[in-house]
């Protein structure tokens, strides 16, 4: 069985491994598509804070059932996606219904080997039927669930002003679900090409390039009030620190990005706004369900989100190219 292994930063290689054997309560899934996201690029570059090498990456997964335990409701050959957040089920977070931040969480492709391999064994509870989705759509469910979860955390009301910092896949996912919740969405980024794509292909009319005049530009758009909800999806500590400046008094600041650094705010500014600071980590089953419903209803333009495809055997040579061309890559999907 082939797998794509990241041995150390900037070192992807194809390796041969024994085919996995399903344990009690586990399903074997033959991988067909694996989406690439910022986490994978950070793993490749060596700046993902929760990972140790070597690691088989891949947590945006679509495949077909290869084997099931006796009595399973799943069937061999069935198309599925996978919830990659494997929780313990007993810790304080799990007991509170928040397995996305389980104290012993094992995220496929980060804490444990993921889906960049021909076959993977996963708990049956992590497998989600996706018969009526294309394989490409099924591979995009997880990253969209990240955005849906962040928006749910903010508890937006229709008509509220929302700022999304970062027009990469996660930022776009946030923007899509904020728009579905009736918010007025503004997107900012340093990359004009990504903003143009969000405007021209995804219908976000209010996009602003980050420069020295960004605060004045955002102030003028909101009559000086700024935004009821600000979401950071930049993965950049400097942008995360600056985001507080764009939160309206009484507003919410939702941090979707994770970086290996200290996040510091000016306390007077934080208190003056009585800011609600919210971390958003991973996603819940309810977020996956919302994404599936939105894809099925046509509310998510999945064809426009999927911009690049790469064969699994070509990925070790193509990963650096995809990162170098990040301004023009929204969602790349690996084909097995």
TADABEL-V485910 format. One line per field, one symbol per residue. phi: phi as a letter, one per 40 degrees, with the letter a starting at -180 (. if undefined). A space follows every 10 residues. Layout:
phi: ???
This chain:
phi: .cabbccadg bcacbbbccc bcccgbbcbc cbabcbbddc ccdccgbccb bbccacchbb baabcbabcd gcccbcgcca bbccccbcgb ccccccgbcc bdcbcbcdgb cacbccacbb bbddcccbca dcbccccccc cccccdcccc ccccfcbdgc cbbbchbcdc dccdcccccc cgccbbbbac bccccccccc bbgccbbbcc acbccccccc cbfgcgbcbb bcbcgbcccc ccddcbccdg cbbbcccbbc acbbbcddcc cdcfcccbcb bfabdccccc cdcccccgcb ccccccbaba cdcccdcccc ccccbdcbbc bcbcbb
